[in-house]
Protein backbone atom coordinates (compact mmCIF):
# COMPACT_ATOMS: atom_id res chain seq x y z
CA UNK A 1 0.00 0.00 0.00
CA UNK A 2 1.38 3.41 -0.97
CA UNK A 3 0.86 6.52 1.12
CA UNK A 4 0.12 9.79 -0.63
CA UNK A 5 1.24 13.03 0.99
CA UNK A 6 -0.25 16.37 -0.01
CA UNK A 7 0.23 20.02 0.90
CA UNK A 8 2.53 20.67 3.85
CA UNK A 9 3.03 16.89 4.31
CA UNK A 10 4.65 16.47 0.88
CA UNK A 11 8.13 16.44 2.47
CA UNK A 12 7.31 12.97 3.88
CA UNK A 13 7.39 11.55 0.35
CA UNK A 14 11.12 11.32 1.02
CA UNK A 15 11.58 7.98 2.89
CA UNK A 16 14.22 9.49 5.24
CA UNK A 17 11.86 12.30 6.26
CA UNK A 18 9.05 9.79 6.79
CA UNK A 19 11.24 7.56 9.01
CA UNK A 20 12.34 10.66 10.92
CA UNK A 21 8.65 11.47 11.56
CA UNK A 22 7.98 7.90 12.73
CA UNK A 23 10.98 8.07 15.10
CA UNK A 24 9.73 11.36 16.59
CA UNK A 25 6.29 9.80 17.11
CA UNK A 26 7.81 6.81 18.93
CA UNK A 27 9.82 9.09 21.23
CA UNK A 28 6.71 11.06 22.21
CA UNK A 29 4.78 9.88 25.27
CA UNK A 30 1.22 9.17 24.23
CA UNK A 31 -1.57 9.12 26.79
CA UNK A 32 -4.86 7.56 25.75
CA UNK A 33 -7.95 8.34 27.83
CA UNK A 34 -10.52 5.57 28.00
CA UNK A 35 -13.87 6.04 29.70
CA UNK A 36 -15.16 3.33 32.01
CA UNK A 37 -17.21 0.80 30.04
CA UNK A 38 -20.97 0.72 30.37
CA UNK A 39 -22.31 -1.70 32.97
CA UNK A 40 -24.74 -3.28 30.51
CA UNK A 41 -26.44 -2.76 27.17
CA UNK A 42 -29.13 -0.50 28.65
CA UNK A 43 -26.41 2.04 29.50
CA UNK A 44 -25.31 2.06 25.86
CA UNK A 45 -28.91 2.51 24.69
CA UNK A 46 -29.50 5.41 27.11
CA UNK A 47 -26.27 7.09 26.05
CA UNK A 48 -26.96 6.79 22.33
CA UNK A 49 -30.63 7.65 22.74
CA UNK A 50 -29.76 11.09 24.09
CA UNK A 51 -28.15 11.89 20.74
CA UNK A 52 -29.97 9.86 18.13
CA UNK A 53 -33.56 10.50 19.22
CA UNK A 54 -33.43 14.15 20.12
CA UNK A 55 -36.10 16.53 18.99
CA UNK A 56 -35.38 19.99 17.63
CA UNK A 57 -36.44 21.62 20.91
CA UNK A 58 -37.37 20.03 24.22
CA UNK A 59 -40.56 20.96 26.08
CA UNK A 60 -38.70 22.48 29.04
CA UNK A 61 -37.20 25.14 26.73
CA UNK A 62 -40.64 26.36 25.60
CA UNK A 63 -41.64 29.07 28.08
CA UNK A 64 -44.93 30.38 26.74
CA UNK A 65 -47.40 29.87 23.90
CA UNK A 66 -49.89 32.70 23.77
CA UNK A 67 -51.57 34.94 21.18
CA UNK A 68 -49.98 33.06 18.27
CA UNK A 69 -46.51 33.68 19.75
CA UNK A 70 -44.01 31.14 21.10
CA UNK A 71 -41.36 32.17 23.63
CA UNK A 72 -38.46 29.77 24.24
CA UNK A 73 -35.01 29.65 25.80
CA UNK A 74 -31.91 29.42 23.63
CA UNK A 75 -28.17 29.58 24.28
CA UNK A 76 -26.11 32.32 22.59
CA UNK A 77 -22.66 30.79 22.18
CA UNK A 78 -21.29 33.95 20.58
CA UNK A 79 -22.20 35.96 23.71
CA UNK A 80 -20.41 33.99 26.42
CA UNK A 81 -22.78 31.02 26.33
CA UNK A 82 -25.62 33.10 27.82
CA UNK A 83 -29.14 31.75 27.98
CA UNK A 84 -31.62 34.09 26.27
CA UNK A 85 -35.32 34.17 25.41
CA UNK A 86 -36.62 34.45 21.85
CA UNK A 87 -40.23 35.06 20.85
CA UNK A 88 -41.42 34.06 17.39
CA UNK A 89 -44.76 33.91 15.67
CA UNK A 90 -46.26 30.42 15.88
CA UNK A 91 -45.91 30.04 12.11
CA UNK A 92 -42.20 30.95 12.16
CA UNK A 93 -41.62 28.64 15.13
CA UNK A 94 -43.29 25.74 13.29
CA UNK A 95 -41.37 26.57 10.10
CA UNK A 96 -38.06 26.40 11.96
CA UNK A 97 -39.11 23.23 13.77
CA UNK A 98 -40.01 21.54 10.48
CA UNK A 99 -36.54 22.29 9.09
CA UNK A 100 -35.30 19.52 11.42
CA UNK A 101 -37.46 16.85 9.78
CA UNK A 102 -35.55 14.78 7.26
CA UNK A 103 -36.89 14.63 3.70
CA UNK A 104 -38.66 11.45 2.62
CA UNK A 105 -36.19 8.68 1.87
CA UNK A 106 -33.44 10.02 4.15
CA UNK A 107 -32.43 7.88 7.11
CA UNK A 108 -31.47 9.40 10.44
CA UNK A 109 -29.55 6.33 11.55
CA UNK A 110 -27.83 3.93 9.19
CA UNK A 111 -26.60 0.57 10.41
CA UNK A 112 -23.61 -1.41 9.22
CA UNK A 113 -21.51 -4.27 10.49
CA UNK A 114 -23.35 -6.39 13.05
CA UNK A 115 -26.45 -4.22 12.84
CA UNK A 116 -26.61 -4.09 9.04
CA UNK A 117 -29.77 -5.65 7.61
CA UNK A 118 -28.03 -8.59 6.00
CA UNK A 119 -28.12 -11.52 8.46
CA UNK A 120 -28.64 -9.14 11.40
CA UNK A 121 -30.75 -11.62 13.35
CA UNK A 122 -28.16 -14.40 12.96
CA UNK A 123 -25.27 -12.11 13.91
CA UNK A 124 -26.99 -10.69 16.98
CA UNK A 125 -28.09 -14.14 18.12
CA UNK A 126 -24.48 -15.34 17.81
CA UNK A 127 -23.19 -12.28 19.73
CA UNK A 128 -25.73 -12.85 22.50
CA UNK A 129 -24.79 -16.52 22.72
CA UNK A 130 -21.05 -15.73 22.86
CA UNK A 131 -21.55 -13.06 25.55
CA UNK A 132 -24.02 -15.14 27.58
CA UNK A 133 -26.71 -12.49 27.06
CA UNK A 134 -30.26 -13.81 27.53
CA UNK A 135 -32.10 -14.19 24.23
CA UNK A 136 -35.67 -13.01 24.63
CA UNK A 137 -38.30 -13.97 22.11
CA UNK A 138 -40.10 -11.08 20.45
CA UNK A 139 -43.57 -10.57 21.85
CA UNK A 140 -46.17 -10.12 19.12
CA UNK A 141 -49.09 -8.19 20.59
CA UNK A 142 -52.12 -6.68 18.87
CA UNK A 143 -51.81 -2.89 18.56
CA UNK A 144 -54.32 -2.11 21.32
CA UNK A 145 -52.55 -4.41 23.82
CA UNK A 146 -49.14 -3.02 22.86
CA UNK A 147 -50.34 0.55 23.47
CA UNK A 148 -51.86 -0.53 26.80
CA UNK A 149 -48.56 -2.10 27.83
CA UNK A 150 -46.64 1.06 26.85
CA UNK A 151 -48.89 3.71 28.42
CA UNK A 152 -50.37 1.71 31.27
CA UNK A 153 -54.08 1.95 30.55
CA UNK A 154 -56.62 0.61 28.08
CA UNK A 155 -57.20 3.07 25.23
CA UNK A 156 -60.77 1.82 24.81
CA UNK A 157 -61.74 3.44 28.12
CA UNK A 158 -61.72 7.10 29.06
CA UNK A 159 -58.79 7.72 31.45
CA UNK A 160 -60.84 10.33 33.36
CA UNK A 161 -64.24 8.71 33.92
CA UNK A 162 -63.58 5.09 32.93
CA UNK A 163 -66.39 4.98 30.35
CA UNK A 164 -65.91 2.36 27.65
CA UNK A 165 -65.66 3.90 24.18
CA UNK A 166 -67.95 2.29 21.62
CA UNK A 167 -65.33 2.07 18.90
CA UNK A 168 -61.65 2.91 18.93
CA UNK A 169 -60.04 2.98 15.52
CA UNK A 170 -56.27 2.92 15.32
CA UNK A 171 -56.24 3.89 11.66
CA UNK A 172 -56.82 7.42 10.31
CA UNK A 173 -60.38 8.15 9.20
CA UNK A 174 -61.11 7.94 5.50
CA UNK A 175 -61.76 11.29 3.86
CA UNK A 176 -64.63 11.21 1.39
Backbone as numpy.savetxt, mean C-alpha at the origin, in Angstrom:
# Nx Ny Nz CAx CAy CAz Cx Cy Cz
31.24 -10.68 -18.29 30.39 -9.50 -18.29 31.28 -8.25 -18.29
31.01 -7.32 -19.17 31.78 -6.09 -19.25 31.05 -4.99 -18.50
31.82 -4.15 -17.83 31.25 -2.98 -17.17 31.43 -1.78 -18.08
30.41 -0.95 -18.15 30.51 0.29 -18.92 30.57 1.45 -17.94
31.49 2.36 -18.15 31.63 3.53 -17.29 31.34 4.77 -18.13
30.56 5.68 -17.57 30.15 6.87 -18.29 30.40 8.10 -17.44
30.48 9.24 -18.09 30.62 10.52 -17.38 31.89 10.57 -16.56
31.75 11.00 -15.30 32.93 11.17 -14.43 33.56 9.83 -14.07
32.87 8.71 -14.31 33.42 7.39 -13.98 34.21 6.78 -15.13
34.34 7.52 -16.24 35.05 6.97 -17.41 36.49 6.58 -17.10
37.13 7.25 -16.12 38.52 6.94 -15.82 38.69 5.50 -15.34
37.61 4.86 -14.87 37.71 3.47 -14.40 37.68 2.46 -15.55
37.60 2.94 -16.79 37.78 2.05 -17.94 39.19 1.48 -17.93
40.14 2.28 -17.41 41.52 1.82 -17.27 41.55 0.79 -16.14
41.99 -0.47 -16.42 41.98 -1.52 -15.40 42.73 -1.17 -14.12
43.85 -0.40 -14.25 44.61 -0.01 -13.05 43.79 0.92 -12.16
43.10 1.88 -12.80 42.26 2.80 -12.03 41.11 2.05 -11.35
40.55 1.08 -12.07 39.45 0.30 -11.50 39.93 -0.51 -10.28
41.09 -1.17 -10.40 41.63 -1.94 -9.28 41.98 -1.03 -8.10
42.45 0.17 -8.41 42.74 1.16 -7.36 41.45 1.52 -6.61
40.35 1.68 -7.34 39.05 1.97 -6.72 38.60 0.81 -5.83
38.75 -0.41 -6.34 38.37 -1.60 -5.55 39.21 -1.67 -4.27
40.51 -1.41 -4.38 41.37 -1.43 -3.19 40.93 -0.39 -2.17
40.59 0.81 -2.62 40.12 1.86 -1.69 38.82 1.44 -1.01
37.95 0.77 -1.76 36.68 0.30 -1.18 36.92 -0.76 -0.11
37.90 -1.65 -0.34 38.20 -2.69 0.65 38.83 -2.11 1.91
39.57 -1.03 1.77 40.21 -0.41 2.95 39.20 0.38 3.79
38.12 0.77 3.20 37.10 1.56 3.92 36.32 0.66 4.86
36.00 1.15 6.05 35.18 0.38 6.98 33.71 0.63 6.65
33.02 -0.43 6.31 31.61 -0.33 5.94 30.75 -0.79 7.11
29.73 -0.02 7.41 28.82 -0.38 8.50 27.43 -0.50 7.90
26.88 -1.71 7.99 25.53 -1.94 7.47 24.55 -1.95 8.63
23.48 -1.18 8.51 22.45 -1.16 9.54 21.32 -2.09 9.13
20.97 -3.01 9.98 19.87 -3.93 9.72 18.83 -3.78 10.82
17.61 -3.56 10.43 16.52 -3.46 11.42 16.23 -4.85 11.97
15.66 -4.89 13.17 15.23 -6.17 13.73 14.17 -6.77 12.82
14.19 -8.08 12.63 13.18 -8.70 11.76 11.80 -8.64 12.40
10.79 -8.75 11.57 9.43 -8.78 12.08 9.20 -10.08 12.84
8.36 -10.01 13.87 8.08 -11.20 14.68 7.35 -12.26 13.87
6.41 -11.83 13.03 5.66 -12.78 12.22 5.14 -12.07 10.97
4.42 -12.82 10.16 3.95 -12.26 8.88 2.97 -11.12 9.07
2.22 -11.09 10.18 1.26 -10.00 10.37 1.99 -8.67 10.52
3.20 -8.69 11.11 3.99 -7.46 11.21 4.38 -6.93 9.85
4.73 -7.82 8.94 5.09 -7.44 7.57 3.87 -6.82 6.88
2.71 -7.48 7.03 1.49 -6.99 6.40 1.13 -5.60 6.93
1.21 -5.41 8.25 0.89 -4.09 8.83 1.84 -3.02 8.32
3.13 -3.36 8.25 4.13 -2.41 7.77 3.85 -2.00 6.32
3.67 -3.00 5.46 3.43 -2.71 4.05 2.09 -2.02 3.83
1.10 -2.42 4.61 -0.23 -1.85 4.45 -0.27 -0.35 4.68
0.60 0.15 5.55 0.63 1.59 5.80 1.05 2.36 4.54
1.76 1.72 3.65 2.24 2.39 2.45 1.43 2.03 1.21
1.06 0.78 1.08 0.42 0.36 -0.16 -1.07 0.65 -0.21
-1.71 0.81 0.93 -3.16 1.00 0.93 -3.56 2.33 1.55
-2.72 3.31 1.35 -3.03 4.65 1.84 -4.06 5.31 0.94
-4.82 6.21 1.52 -5.71 7.03 0.70 -5.05 8.40 0.54
-5.59 9.19 -0.36 -4.99 10.49 -0.66 -4.96 11.39 0.57
-6.00 11.32 1.40 -6.05 12.12 2.63 -6.83 11.33 3.67
-6.30 11.28 4.88 -6.98 10.53 5.94 -8.05 11.40 6.60
-9.03 10.75 7.18 -10.16 11.46 7.79 -9.73 12.44 8.88
-8.70 12.09 9.65 -8.31 12.98 10.75 -7.69 14.29 10.26
-7.33 14.38 8.98 -6.81 15.64 8.45 -7.92 16.56 7.98
-9.12 16.02 7.75 -10.24 16.86 7.32 -10.85 17.51 8.56
-10.81 18.83 8.61 -11.25 19.57 9.79 -12.71 19.96 9.74
-13.18 20.34 8.54 -14.54 20.88 8.45 -15.05 20.76 7.03
-16.32 20.38 6.91 -17.00 20.37 5.62 -18.28 21.15 5.83
-18.35 22.32 5.23 -19.50 23.20 5.48 -19.65 24.19 4.33
-20.89 24.45 3.94 -21.18 25.44 2.90 -20.37 25.19 1.63
-20.31 23.96 1.20 -19.58 23.56 -0.02 -18.09 23.90 0.05
-17.55 23.93 1.26 -16.12 24.18 1.47 -15.54 23.05 2.32
-14.30 22.68 2.04 -13.62 21.64 2.81 -12.33 22.24 3.36
-12.19 22.18 4.69 -10.97 22.67 5.34 -10.19 21.44 5.83
-8.89 21.42 5.55 -8.07 20.27 5.96 -6.67 20.73 6.31
-5.99 19.88 7.11 -4.61 20.15 7.52 -3.67 19.65 6.43
-2.57 20.38 6.25 -1.52 19.92 5.35 -0.18 20.39 5.90
0.90 19.76 5.48 2.22 20.08 5.99 3.02 20.81 4.90
3.50 22.00 5.24 4.28 22.82 4.30 5.77 22.55 4.54
6.33 21.67 3.73 7.73 21.29 3.90 8.67 22.42 3.53
8.23 23.33 2.69 9.10 24.45 2.29 9.13 25.54 3.35
8.25 25.45 4.37 8.19 26.46 5.43 8.47 25.79 6.78
9.57 25.09 6.86 9.98 24.49 8.13 9.08 23.37 8.61
8.44 22.67 7.68 7.61 21.52 8.04 6.41 21.90 8.91
5.90 23.13 8.72 4.78 23.60 9.53 3.47 23.01 9.05
2.59 22.73 10.03 1.25 22.25 9.69 0.36 23.47 9.46
-0.37 23.46 8.33 -1.22 24.59 7.98 -2.61 24.08 7.63
-3.55 25.01 7.49 -4.93 24.67 7.12 -5.22 25.27 5.76
-5.83 24.47 4.88 -6.23 24.95 3.56 -7.73 24.73 3.43
-8.41 25.70 2.83 -9.84 25.56 2.56 -10.05 25.64 1.06
-10.74 24.63 0.54 -11.03 24.56 -0.90 -12.52 24.38 -1.10
-12.98 24.73 -2.29 -14.37 24.41 -2.61 -14.48 22.89 -2.66
-15.67 22.37 -2.40 -15.87 20.92 -2.41 -15.49 20.33 -3.77
-15.83 21.04 -4.84 -15.52 20.54 -6.18 -14.01 20.46 -6.40
-13.26 21.46 -5.96 -11.81 21.45 -6.12 -11.19 20.36 -5.25
-11.72 20.19 -4.04 -11.22 19.14 -3.16 -11.42 17.77 -3.80
-12.61 17.52 -4.34 -12.90 16.24 -4.99 -12.02 16.07 -6.23
-11.83 17.15 -7.00 -10.97 17.07 -8.19 -9.56 16.64 -7.81
-9.02 17.26 -6.77 -7.66 16.90 -6.33 -7.61 15.48 -5.78
-8.66 15.09 -5.06 -8.72 13.73 -4.52 -8.71 12.71 -5.65
-9.50 12.98 -6.69 -9.62 12.04 -7.81 -8.33 11.91 -8.62
-7.44 12.89 -8.51 -6.14 12.79 -9.19 -5.32 11.62 -8.67
-5.65 11.13 -7.47 -4.91 10.02 -6.87 -5.44 8.65 -7.27
-6.50 8.62 -8.05 -7.06 7.35 -8.51 -6.38 6.95 -9.80
-5.87 5.73 -9.83 -5.16 5.28 -11.02 -6.11 5.09 -12.20
-5.66 5.37 -13.40 -6.50 5.13 -14.58 -6.80 3.64 -14.74
-7.88 3.34 -15.44 -8.27 1.95 -15.67 -7.11 1.20 -16.33
-6.86 0.01 -15.84 -5.80 -0.82 -16.41 -4.47 -0.69 -15.70
-4.29 0.36 -14.89 -3.04 0.52 -14.14 -3.15 -0.28 -12.85
-2.04 -0.85 -12.42 -2.03 -1.62 -11.17 -1.22 -0.88 -10.14
-1.77 -0.77 -8.94 -1.08 -0.10 -7.84 0.09 -0.96 -7.35
-0.17 -2.25 -7.24 0.85 -3.17 -6.74 1.03 -4.28 -7.76
2.26 -4.48 -8.18 2.56 -5.57 -9.10 3.37 -6.59 -8.34
3.11 -7.86 -8.58 3.79 -8.93 -7.87 4.73 -9.66 -8.82
5.85 -10.11 -8.30 6.78 -10.91 -9.07 7.44 -11.90 -8.11
8.24 -12.78 -8.64 8.89 -13.77 -7.79 7.87 -14.72 -7.20
7.95 -14.95 -5.89 7.04 -15.89 -5.23 5.58 -15.48 -5.37
5.33 -14.18 -5.41 3.94 -13.72 -5.45 3.43 -13.46 -6.86
4.24 -13.72 -7.87 3.78 -13.59 -9.24 2.67 -14.60 -9.51
1.79 -14.29 -10.45 0.62 -15.15 -10.67 0.96 -16.58 -11.07
2.04 -16.75 -11.80 2.36 -18.09 -12.29 2.77 -19.00 -11.13
2.00 -20.04 -10.88 2.28 -21.02 -9.83 2.36 -20.42 -8.42
1.69 -19.29 -8.19 1.76 -18.64 -6.89 1.28 -19.56 -5.77
0.19 -20.25 -5.98 -0.35 -21.12 -4.94 0.64 -22.22 -4.57
1.25 -22.84 -5.59 2.23 -23.90 -5.33 3.43 -23.35 -4.57
3.93 -22.19 -5.00 5.12 -21.61 -4.38 4.85 -21.22 -2.93
3.71 -20.60 -2.68 3.40 -20.19 -1.31 3.16 -21.39 -0.40
2.52 -22.42 -0.95 2.31 -23.64 -0.17 3.65 -24.26 0.21
4.58 -24.31 -0.74 5.91 -24.84 -0.47 6.63 -24.00 0.59
6.56 -22.67 0.46 7.20 -21.78 1.44 6.62 -22.01 2.83
5.30 -22.13 2.91 4.66 -22.35 4.22 5.08 -23.69 4.80
5.19 -24.71 3.96 5.60 -26.02 4.44 7.04 -25.98 4.95
7.93 -25.30 4.19 9.35 -25.23 4.57 9.58 -24.39 5.82
8.70 -23.43 6.08 8.85 -22.56 7.26 7.92 -22.97 8.40
7.29 -24.14 8.26 6.37 -24.64 9.29 5.26 -23.64 9.62
4.79 -22.93 8.60 3.68 -21.99 8.78 2.38 -22.75 8.54
1.40 -22.59 9.44 0.13 -23.31 9.25 -0.51 -22.93 7.91
-1.01 -23.92 7.22 -1.70 -23.69 5.95 -3.20 -23.74 6.23
-3.84 -22.59 6.10 -5.28 -22.51 6.34 -6.01 -22.60 5.02
-7.08 -23.35 5.02 -7.91 -23.47 3.82 -8.73 -22.20 3.66
-8.89 -21.76 2.42 -9.71 -20.58 2.16 -11.16 -20.88 2.51
-11.78 -19.92 3.16 -13.17 -20.07 3.57 -14.05 -19.40 2.50
-14.89 -20.17 1.87 -15.78 -19.62 0.84 -17.13 -19.36 1.49
-17.43 -18.09 1.69 -18.70 -17.69 2.30 -19.54 -16.93 1.29
-20.87 -17.05 1.40 -21.72 -16.18 0.58 -21.47 -14.72 0.98
-21.72 -13.81 0.06 -21.42 -12.39 0.27 -22.01 -11.86 1.57
-23.27 -12.15 1.83 -23.93 -11.61 3.03 -23.22 -12.09 4.30
-22.84 -13.38 4.35 -22.16 -13.91 5.53 -20.75 -13.32 5.67
-20.08 -13.12 4.54 -18.75 -12.52 4.58 -18.82 -11.11 5.14
-19.79 -10.32 4.68 -19.95 -8.95 5.18 -20.26 -8.99 6.67
-21.13 -9.91 7.09 -21.47 -10.03 8.51 -20.23 -10.36 9.33
-19.39 -11.23 8.84 -18.16 -11.60 9.54 -17.22 -10.39 9.64
-17.16 -9.59 8.58 -16.25 -8.44 8.56 -16.72 -7.30 9.45
-18.02 -6.98 9.41 -18.50 -5.79 10.14 -19.17 -6.13 11.46
-19.47 -7.40 11.69 -19.97 -7.79 12.99 -21.48 -7.78 13.17
-22.23 -7.44 12.15 -23.68 -7.55 12.26 -24.30 -7.89 10.91
-25.51 -8.44 10.98 -26.23 -8.89 9.79 -26.74 -7.68 9.02
-26.39 -7.59 7.74 -26.81 -6.43 6.94 -28.28 -6.49 6.56
-28.95 -7.61 6.85 -30.38 -7.68 6.52 -31.24 -7.14 7.66
-30.60 -6.69 8.75 -31.35 -6.06 9.84 -30.82 -4.66 10.08
-31.71 -3.78 10.48 -31.33 -2.40 10.78 -30.47 -2.40 12.04
-29.26 -1.79 11.99 -28.39 -1.78 13.16 -28.94 -0.93 14.31
-29.90 -0.04 14.03 -30.45 0.83 15.07 -31.63 0.17 15.78
-32.63 -0.27 15.01 -33.84 -0.79 15.63 -33.98 -2.30 15.56
-33.14 -2.97 14.75 -33.18 -4.41 14.64 -34.24 -4.96 13.71
-34.96 -4.08 12.99 -36.00 -4.52 12.06 -35.37 -5.26 10.89
-35.99 -6.35 10.49 -35.51 -7.14 9.36 -35.93 -6.46 8.06
-34.96 -6.19 7.19 -35.27 -5.60 5.90 -35.91 -6.67 5.03
-36.86 -6.26 4.20 -37.55 -7.21 3.33 -36.61 -7.80 2.28
-35.82 -6.94 1.67 -34.94 -7.43 0.61 -33.66 -6.60 0.63
-32.55 -7.27 0.70 -31.26 -6.59 0.65 -30.55 -7.07 -0.59
-30.34 -6.15 -1.53 -29.65 -6.52 -2.76 -28.21 -6.06 -2.65
-27.29 -6.94 -3.01 -25.88 -6.58 -2.97 -25.37 -6.14 -4.33
-26.27 -6.08 -5.30 -25.85 -5.61 -6.62 -26.51 -4.26 -6.88
-25.86 -3.42 -7.71 -26.43 -2.08 -7.97 -27.78 -2.21 -8.69
-28.69 -1.28 -8.42 -29.99 -1.35 -9.09 -29.86 -1.11 -10.58
-30.72 -1.75 -11.33 -30.71 -1.56 -12.79 -31.39 -0.25 -13.11
-30.80 0.51 -14.02 -31.37 1.79 -14.43 -32.16 1.54 -15.71
-33.41 1.94 -15.70 -34.24 1.71 -16.90 -34.35 2.96 -17.72
